[in-house]
Amino acid sequence: MIDLLLAKDMNAVADLWAPDGIAEFPFAAGSSPRVLRGREEVRAYLAHYPELMDMKEVAALTVRPTDQADTVVVEWTATGRTVATSQPYLLDYIVVLTVRDGLIALFRDYWSPLSAAAAAGTLAGLIDSLERKDA
C-alpha cells in the first residue's frame, strides 16, 4: 500500500480493499468522513489526494502483530510537501489493519486532523467548520 501511495496510484490503493471493506477515521473532524463503506467509497475519497499532498517518503514504519492473525497495528510517518503551498510536512499515523482473503476488511486510521489540516494549508477552514458545528 505504501509503495502505491508513493507512486500516487490511488486506484491501485483502493483495489486493496475488499468490496465491502471499511475505512474508519475515529479522529476525523470538520467535513472529513468518519467512515467509508466499501471499495468504491474509498476510491472516491482517495481520488484527489495527490492534488492535495505530495507524499515523498515514509520516514518510519513499524508493523506490530496482534493476537489476531488477520490484524496488525502499523505506525508510520509520511513526509512530503503540500501541493497548494509547496510547504514540507511530516505526519504520523497509527493504523489498525485487518485483512480477509488478502484484501483490506478494516482500516482504522488514527491520524490528527489538526496536523493534516496544518500540513494541507486548510487549518483555518477546519477550525471554522468546527466552530459552526458547535453553534
Disulfide bonds with the S-S distance in Angstrom:
none
